[in-house]
């Protein structure tokens, strides 16, 4: 794995990509309830990573 590949798969970037997809996709009313829960979990995980100081 190259340095570039490792950076592309950093947890922070994967979570941000998932959040972007969740927000850009048109969800049905029924599906949105589940997506909203997953969005909250992903957002909390992103905040946890930020607090852990992985960028220092």
SULGI-V321816 format. One record per residue. PSI is psi in whole degrees, 0 to 359 (999 if undefined). BURIAL is # if it has 24 or more other C-alpha atoms within 12 Angstrom, else .. Layout:
BEGIN
psi->[PSI,PSI]
burial->[BURIAL,BURIAL]
END
This chain:
BEGIN
psi->[130,170,321,317,319,321,326,333,16,139,322,315,322,318,317,320,318,317,318,317,318,320,332,347,141,119,148,165,319,318,328,327,316,319,320,320,315,325,316,319,316,320,320,320,321,319,322,318,319,317,332,343,36,350,1,999]
burial->[.,.,.,.,.,.,.,.,.,.,.,#,.,.,#,.,.,.,#,.,.,#,.,.,.,.,.,.,.,.,.,.,.,.,#,.,.,.,.,.,.,#,#,.,.,#,.,.,.,.,.,.,.,.,.,.]
END
